[in-house]
Amino acid sequence: MRQRGSAQRVPFVSTDPLAKYRAVTGSQARVRWWQKLVSLAALALLVLLTGALVAAVMGALVIAARLLLDIIVS
């Protein structure tokens, strides 16, 4: 008589055909130097683009405020 909930188990296979493709996790995980370099370049580009965007918006606000002030005064 079979017990409830017991299913046939697949035998354990010691050789994993996908082992060399699996991600390494934990203390053995390492980031390659070129990945760090790409991340640094992307971060620098993001900071520069954000700064340029903020400067452009502030410049547009200053120009708009000056034009509105000239319209109001004259």
Order of alpha helices (4+ residues) and beta strands (2+ residues): alpha
